[in-house]
Every structure is written in structure tokens, then in C-alpha cells.
Amino acid sequence: MRTEEVSSASNPKFKKLLALQEKSSLRRSEGLFVVEGRREIENMLQAGFIPETLFLCPEVFPAPERLLEKASAANPGLLAVEIPRALYAKAAYREGTEGVIAEVRCRDLKLEDLHPGENPLIVVLESVEKPGNLGAVLRSADAAGADAVVICDPLTDLYNPNLLRASLGAAFTVPCVACTSGEAIAWLKSRGIRILTAQLQDSSLYYDVPMTGGTAIVMGTESTGLTDEWRRAADAHIRIPMLGTLDSLNVSVSAAILLFEAVRQRQG
């Protein structure tokens, strides 16, 4: 492990850290993303991701030895950079993240990398734009023990800081794949996984539809819903009853409701 001290915001390493948080194009070209907070970094390491650099603020995190040991075990060439509180405050995406930020190598899974077990539970999201919603869905997927989350035709990259922040580490505990809708449909069909599309039209109440076998719960954007490609591919259409004036829920709330219905059925 190498160590270094950085005290200026004009330092190239610090400027790169800020740029990785802001620019998806740089994340793609460098193959790096940023993780903030001890819990999230612990989850990242446990999931087998490789840290390149740890930025540590001794004033906030005075005893980082255990985390450094784990990170350097994952990457013996790890660079540990000490930064003062003022720089940490400039780089930190949220308050209370315990004085550590990591630059981590991307690991982009493909559908063929997924190996769900018997009767898998899969979440599929089509063209969901808000990274905070994606992160919240990942948290629900983790809580429900889902086998994977598949993001079709994504409008944000999977390493967006807002997504990682909202997931609270679930981005590392749940396998997550980005692909086209056509690729996802073919993959699900080839494995005999039933496709349940969440939609208002021509649909059954979600608790009346069996989810005990291999199941993919598919949701689209709140504004436009799912495309016809998914509606045609579905084995069943499901809906959550809406008893008020509005006709839809936030996608992360819908995901939680549908996932835990699958859990209820499987435990019942």
C-alpha cells in the first residue's frame, strides 16, 4: 500500500475524484467510480470490488487501520490519500459519511454472468431515469432477497453517485445488469422465468397473480409506463389498486410492494 498527503483542491488526484463524481463519461473512460462512507465501502469490498484509492480524513476517521487492511488485501497497490477536513467536506456527497471516500474499479456484469437459483425473483426496470429511484429499488431488492436487478435501456449509469447513495450499499449486494429490453426478454424466456408487467391496462390485482415460481417483476417510468415490447412479452399484467385521485406510485414504492408480495407468497 502506498500513502500520500493532499492539502490543495488543485491537486490532480483530488480534482479527478471530484470529476468522477460529476461526469459519467469520465467514469466510463477511466473504468472507475466513487463510493462514500464506511458501510458502503465495507459492502463494496465484501462483494469483491477492487479499490484503487482511498481518500481519508484523519479528523473525521482517526483510526482507519481495519478498513485499510481490508482494502489493501483486495488491492496490494492501493493508494491511501490523507486529506484535511476542508477538502473532505468539498468532496463528500452527504454529511456524516465518516471520513472516507474510495475510487473503485467498475465491474459491469452481463446477463450471462447471472446465475439465479431455482425459482428466481428478478426485478426489471425499463428506462427509469432518476438514479435515486434506482438506488431505492436496489435497497428493496436486497431486503426481499431478489436474485438480480436488470436495468433495460438505462438513462443513467449504474455508478451514478446518487444511485449509490440511495442504495446504501445495495448496489454491491444485489447483482445488477444493464442491457436492452430485447436482450432481457430473450434471457428471461430462455430460462422459463415468468414476466409480470406492472401496468394499469388489462391487468389483474398483484396479489391474485402467482409469484412462487421463477418471476420477473417489470416496471417502467411513472410518466410513460412500459413500452409495448414488454406488454407483448408478458405472461401476466399486474396492478396495485389505486384508491385515491392519482393513478401511480413512485417506482421504488411499487417495487417494494410487489417484491414483498412475492416474499409473502413464497413464505406462505
N, C-alpha and C positions, 0 to 999 in steps of 0.2 A: 504494500500500500504506500502511495505517495501522499505527502501532505504539503499544503501551501496556505499562505495567508493573503487575502484580498481585502483591501480597505477602500478602494475607489470604485465608484459607479462606472467609470470609464474603462475599467479593466475588461479586456476582450472576453474572458471567461464569464464574467458577470453579465456583460451585455448579451452574450449568447444565451444565457439562462433566461433572461427576460424575453428575448426574441423567440425562443422555443415555446414559451407560454402563449405568445400572441399570434404566431404565424404557423398555420397548418402546412404551408408549403415548405417551411424550414424543417418541421418535424418529419415530413416525408423525405426530403433530400438528405437530412442527416441521419435518419433512422433512429431518432431519439425523441423522448417525451419527458415531461416533468411530473414528478409525484411529490406531494407536500404532506408532511405530518408523519409522526412515528407509527401510528396504527396502519396507515395506508402503505408505508414503506415496508413494515413487517409483513403485511399481506402480499405485497409485491414480491418480496424475497421468498416467502413460502411457496408462492406459485411458480418460482423458477425463473423469474425475470432477472436480467443482468444489469446491475447499476454501473454506470460509467463514472459518475461524480456525485459526491455528497457535499452539499453546502451546509455547514454547521455554524450556529450562532452560540458560542460558549456562554453568553449572558443569559440565554433562554434555555439552553440544553447543556448544562455544565458537566454531565457525566455520560458521554455518548459511547463509552467503550464497548458495551454489549452490542449495540447496533452496528458499530464499526466492525466488530468481529464477524458478525453475520454477513455484512455487505462485502467485506474483503474475502470471506470464504467463497462467496458467489463470483467475485472477480478479484483475483490477487493483484491486478493492476489498477485497482480503484484509486481515484484521486479524491482526497478529503480536503476540502477548502474551508478554512475558517473565515467567517465574515462578521463584522460588527452588527449591533442591533439595528443601526440606521439602514444598512444595506438589506438586512433580513426583512425589515418592515417594507422596504421598497419591492422586494421580490415576492413576499408571501401573498398568496391569493386570498387568504382569510385569516382572521385573528385566531390565536390560540392553537396554532399548529406545532408548537413545541420545539421550534428552533431547528428544523432540519428539512431540507429540500433536496431531492435527488433528480439527476438526469439519468434516464434509463433507456436501454436499447428496446426498440419496438419489436414486437413478436406478432406478426399478422397471421392468424390462423386461417385455414381454408376449410371448406365443408368436408373435404376428405380427411382432415385432421380430427374431426369429431367422431367419437366412438361411444355413442349413448348406449346404455344398457337396455335391458328388457323393459318394454312399455315406457319409453322415454317421454318426458314432458319438455316441450320446446316452446320458446316464445319467439315469434316472428314480428318484426316491426317494419313497415314499409314507409320509406321516405319521411320518417319522423325527423323534424328539423331541430328542435330545441335540445341542446346537449344535456340540460338539467333534467328533462323528461327521460332521456335515455339512461342517465345515471340512476334516477329513481326507479326505473323499471328493473335495472340490474340488481338493485337492493331487494326488490320484491322477489325477483327470480332466485336470488341467493336464499332468502328466507323460506321460500317454498320448495327449495331443493330441486329447482329446474336443472335439466341437463345441459342446456345451452340457450343462448340468445342469438338470433340471426337477424342482422340488420340488412334489409334489402334496399338497394338504390339509396344509400345514405346521403344526407345533405350536410352532415358534419362528420369529422373524422373521429375514430374511436378513442383517440388520445387527447381530445379537447380537455383543457383543464377544468372547465365547468362540468363536463361529464364525469371526470374522475372525482371531483369534489363532491358531486351529488351522490355518487355511488358509494362513498365512504369505504372504498376498498373492494367492493363487489365486482368492479371491473376486472379484478385479478382472481376472484374466487369462482366466477362463472365463465365458462368458455364462451367467447363472443366472436362471431364471424361476420364479415361484410361481404355481400355478393349481390347478384342481380335477382330479381324476383323469379325469373325463369329458371335459374340455377337452383334456387331454394325449392321451388315446386318439384323439379325433377328429383332432387335429393330426397325430399320427404316421400314422394310417391314410390321411389325405388326401395324404400325401407318400410313401406306399409304403415307410415305414420299418418293418422287421420288429420285432415286440415279443417280446423274450425275457424271461420272468419267472423270477426265481430262487426256487425252491421245492423242497421235498423230495418232495412227492407227484407221481406221474405225470410224472416228469421224466427227461431224458437227461443224461449227463455233459457238462459245459460244453464240453469240448474236442472233442466229437463233433458239435457244432452249428455250422453255418457262420455266420461273423460278418463276411464280407468285403464284403457289400452294406450298404445303409443299415440300421443296427441300433440299437435302443434296449434297453439292459440295465436291467431294472426290479427294484428291491429294496424290501422293506418293513422293518418293525421286527423286531428279534431276537425279541421276545416273541410277537407275533401274526402276523408274516409279512404277505403281501399279502392284500387283500380279493378277494372273488370277482369283482368288476368287472374287475380286471386279469387274473385267471386266465382268465376267459372271453374277454378281448380278445387273449390271447397267441397268437402264431404258433408258439411253441415254449416248453416249460418246461425249465429247465436247473438243474443242481445241482452243487455242489462236493462231491466224495467226503469223507465224514467217517469216519475210521478209528479214532477214539477213542471215549470214552464220551459226550461232548457231541454235540449234533446241529446246532450252528450256530456261525458265526464272527461277530465284530464286523462290522457292516455296512461299515465303511470297509475292513477287510481283504478282505471278499468283493468289494467294488467293485474294489479293486486287482487281485485275481486275475483277475476277469472282463474288466476293461479290457485287461490286458496279454495275455490270450489273444486278444482281438480284434486287438491290435497284432501279435502273433506271426503270426496267420493272414494279416493284410494285408501283412506284410513277407515272408512266405514265398512 
